[in-house]
Amino acid sequence: MQQFINEITADIIDNRLRPNTEPPDPCQIYGVNIVLEHTDFTHRPVVEENTPTVANLLGSVEPQWNESGQPSSDYRGVHAGALLRADKGYLILNVHDLLSEPGAWRVMMRTLRTGRLEMVPPEGNGMRPAIVIQPEPIEVTVRVILIGDAPTYYRLDQLDPDFRELFKVLADLDSELDRSVESVQQYAVFIANLSNTESILPFHRTAVAALADHGARIAARAGKITARFGRVADIAREASFIASQAQVEWVRDEHVKQAVIRTKERASLPSRRFQQMIGSGTIMIETQGAVVGQINGLAIMHSGQLTYGFPSRITATIGPGSAGLINIEGQAQMSGSIHTKGFHILGGLLRHLLQTTHPLAFSGSIAFEQSYGGIDGDSASGAEICCLLSALTGIPLKQSLSMTGAIDQLGHLEAIGGVNEKIEGFFDVCNYFGLTGNQGVIIPQSNAGDLMLREDVVEAAARGAFHIYAVETIHEALEILTGVTAGERVDGAYPEDTVLGKAVARADEFWRRTLRSPKQLTAVEDMADDEIMLHPEPEH
């Protein structure tokens, strides 16, 4: 304060006591512009900036217009920005909004690195020549909290060398909760707060339980429930509207279920069109009978936050040759990297299952029929290996069944995503043509705990009209699909009447048919006879 008074005194003596001059307004020249004022000394300031432009972060010097229409500025036009308002406190920013504003990230990082706020006009501002004052840098101490997703965090950590030094604390929040009594109680507290703040109808305990079930379905993991309360709140609001239309005092479970159904129906146009094309025969899907080299795989489509499942017909052909397995989607450049990896794993599993004494000599191809867009993911690799073995052995596969599940090179069936939607998608197709009692879906055993199916699917399964088979290995899936024993090696060989026994025999036949000449075939047969003489089969 004393320094300010001394500066006023010096300015008056040096500049304001000249004769024949009109004295200026002292309030205009020596007034004070309080840019920032903290009156609460018990709490640190918390500032949330929803529009983090350069001007909103740093502050601005607003020009004033004189009588001639020329802009000018003085200390009275200085306005504080979010970084200054949050001095000695916290500034909350959405990282995506921050990065979308030109220059905002750079000025924020510079302020945090130097601890000095420089109120400079944004670049490209046509008013810059009119700004005749620029405030001196201000010492600030502010903690910035960035809200964003994990990929953005790791991207910034990789590209900005100052980021890891200035943002040292990572709070990685899970989008799921353990499904327990405590988490359901948290749902109840959340719904109660929503009811109070938005004046929606109160929720009965059955409605809270229905919301928790829906949260478990969104999470789609065993023992988990979603923590994405925004989606839960949307269902709660619509359920309250439905209950109010019914003129009842409480929201109950049937209102929540109706809200879920209505939400899916509004975004179900792609699914409805798919059902119509199946009904008209435009898309060929069979739900009865048995066909060699054909299987119903399962895929999913997204419509906003919602997911829908649908069957996809997979076919395979195979014959003698040297081309090996051909991924038709891959050849057409329609296969994603994960699907391509799954296809190569399929080749490794085939070698593991057959283990012939000679090279595999065949040309085989696998395709997703009537698929005209890109394909990615490995959830169909289990269905693909079963389809290929069917084409190799000539054993038909039941078309009343569909299959989903990834595989490894040892024949284990691995977990996949969207299992509920995939089951429901095939159920809807079977229900359209009529349930026969022998239709169902094969899924990995590791997905069994993720099931949160619609009530109509659960009821159909309970009365035996629809079935869900959870399997651990490709052998189990083959036996369900074919009705034939898959086969286990005995003394290094499969029994002849098993699926894999026939596959080995057919692979041997293909190899013999690919030999270049009858003379070469005779030599191979002589070598096989010599092998039998050296290692005769034991007598029983």
Residue, then its C-alpha position, 0 to 999 in steps of 0.5 A: m500500500q505504501q509503495f502504491i501511495n509513493e507512486i501516486t505522489a511521484d506521478i503527480i509531482d512529475n506529470r500532473l502539476r504542469p500549468n495551463t493543463e486540465p487536471p485529469d480525473p484522479c479516480q480514473i488514473y489512480g483507481v484500483n481494479i480488483v482482479l481477484e479477491h478471495t474472501d473465504f480463507t477456510h477453503r481453497p478455491v475450486v474452479e471448473e472451466n467448461t470453455p478453456t480457451v486461451a482468453n478464459l484461462l489467462g484472462s484478458v484486457e478488454p478495450q474501451w472505445n473513445e468518441s472517435g471510435q478508436p479502441s484503447s485500454d487501461y488497467r480497468g479492462v483487465h479481467a482474471g482468467a481461470l488460472l488466476r481465479a484458481d490461485k492457491g486452489y484447484l482448476i478442473l478441466n476436461v482434457h478433450d475440451l482443452l486440447s480442442e482449443p488452439g493454443a490453450w494446452r501450450v499456455m497452460m503448460r507454460t504457466l504451470r512450468t514457470g509458475r508465472l501467469e502472463m496475460v498475453p493476447p491470443e495470437g491472430n487477434g486483430m485487436r492486439p495493436a489497440i492494447v496499450i498495456q500488458p499486465e506484469p506476470i503474476e506469481v500463481t500456484v495452482r493445481v490442475i485436475l484433468i479429466g479424460d480417458a486412459p488413452t489420452y493420458y498415455r498419449l500426452d505422457q508420450l508426446d509432451p516431455d513436461f506432462r509427466e513432470l507436472f502431472k505426477v498423480l494418476a487417479d485411474l477410476d474403474s467403470e465397474l464395481d463389485r456386485s455386492v450388497e454395498s454396491v446395490q446400496q450405492y445404487a439406492v443412494f444414487i437413485a435417492n439423490l437423483s429423485n430429490t434433485e430432479s423431482i422424479l418419482p421415488f423408487h421402490r426397492t424392486a425398481v432399484a433391484a431392476l436397475a442393479d440387474h441392468g447395471a450388471r448386464i451393462a458390465a457384462r462380467a461375472g460379479k461386476i456391476t457398472a459404475r457408469f451412473g449416467r446410463v443408469a440415470d437415463i433409464a431411471r428418468e424414463a422409468s419415472f416418466i412411465a410410472s407417472q404416465a401410469q399415475v402411480e406413486w412409486v417406480r417399480d421393477e416393471h417400469v424399469k424393464q419397460a424403460v430398458i425395452r423402449t431404449k433398445e427399440r428406439a435404436s433397433l432399426p439396424s436389427r429390425r432390418f436384419q430380421q426382415m432380410i432374414g425373413s424375406g430370404t435376402i440373408m440366408i440363415e438356417t436354423q434347422g437341419a445339418v450341412v457339411g462345411q457350414i455353421n452359424g457364427l455370431a457377431i455384434m453391431h453397435s448403435g450408440q451405446l447399445t449393442y445388438g447380436f446377429p448370426s452370420r453364416i460361415t462356410a468352408t471348402i477344402g480339397p487336395g492342394s498346396a495353398g493351405l488355408i485361405n482367409i477370403e476376408g483377408q484376401a479381400q482386405m476386409s479382415g482386421s488385424i485381430h481377425t487375421k491373428g485368430f485365423h493364423i491361430l486356427g492354422g496352428l490348432l489344426r496342425h496340433l489336432l491332426q499331427t500327421t506324419h507328413p505335411l498337410a497338403f490341402s487348399g481350404s478357404i473360409a468365408f463369412e457369407q453375405s458380409y460386405g463390410g470389414i470384419d474384426g475380432d477373433s470370437a468366430s475362430g472357434a466356429e471357423i475350426c469346427c466348420l473347417l473340420s466338417a468340410l474336411t471330414g464330410i460330417p455335417l454340422k447342426q444348423s439349429l446351433s450357433m457358436t461363439g468363442a475364440i480359440d488358442q493353439l491347443g484347442h481351448l475355447e476362450a472368453i469373448g465379449g457381447v455374449n448376452e447380445k449374441i445369444e439373444g440375436f440368435f434366439d430372435v432369429c430362431n423365434y422368428f422361424g419357430l422354436t423347435g426345442n433343439q436350437g441353442v448357442i455354444i459359448p465358452q465356459s469362461n463366459a458362463g458367469d457373464l450371462m444376464l439374458r432377457e427374460d424371454v430367453v431365460e423362460a425359453a431355456a427353462r422350458g427346454a425350447f432353447h439351449i445354451y452350452a458352455v464348453e471348455t474345449i473344441h472337442e466338446a463343441l464338435e461333439i455337440l455340433t456333430g453328434v459324433t465323438a470328437g476323439e482322443r489319441v490312443d497310442g498316438a492315433y485317433p479311433e477311426d470312427t471319431v471326427l478327428g480320426k476321420a480328419v487325419a485319414r482325409a488329410d492323409e488321402f489329400w497328401r497322397r493325391t497331391l504327390r507328383s507321380p505314381k512312382q513317388l506314391t509307390a515309394v511312399e507306400d513302400m516306406a510306410d510298409d517298412e515302418i509297419m514291419l519295424h514297429p508292428e502293432p502289439e497283439h491283444 
